[in-house]
């Protein structure tokens, strides 16, 4: 019996030991599996984050918008000092106003001289001098005004008509050239104002050098910049006004040539009708 109990006790002990070892192995395996899973999850998370960072679009810095012409002009006007730039700007405004007024007036003064001479010839033939005078008075332009003055002197002879045309032609030419002298003045004045700003800016630069006792680019840059900007502004204004001035002068010359040519044709018409009336 004792041997039987001993054998049973030994079997129980072995069974309990094997069970404990198996349980411990299972727990260890479970912990290892859990750790491996956690590691896999961490690695997967890291890879996902890396992938998202790689796939994330790179946001480029927005480039600065380019400045408009108006903004650039405004900036340079302020940098050039309004005390020196304002007189130059005033020359440009006044010069352009006078030039535009002259251009409009000169274009309105243009007349179809050949058509007007033909109308005067027909009116003299059909209704005499008074009818021709009515035609010229109803027509605008310096050529028609000269014809009117000539017809008013018709009773005094052809020679008096020619003198009247020449004298009144000079008056009309003076009217056409009215205002051009002011444009010429602003053309000369704008660069001089710019040069004055240049001289004042250079004086300021040398004053800064004298006060500091040293030549430094930062000291003289401001004065030199003002000097250059005022000079450029004055030259630009002079160039713009010179273009308008040359156009106006060319237009006046063209109108004067038309007046001279039309006057010759007008006198020929009067002579023709005078000869016809005498005969």
WOGIKA-V442821 format. One record per run of one state. SS is the DSSP state (H for helix, E for strand, C for the rest). FROM is the first residue (numbers start at 1). LEN is the number of residues. Records with the same first field share a line. If there is no record, write none. Layout:
BEGIN
SS = FROM-LEN + FROM-LEN
END
This chain:
BEGIN
C = 1-1 + 56-13 + 80-2 + 109-4 + 138-4 + 153-1 + 157-1 + 177-3 + 213-4 + 279-1
H = 2-54 + 69-11 + 82-27 + 113-25 + 142-11 + 154-3 + 158-19 + 180-33 + 217-62
END
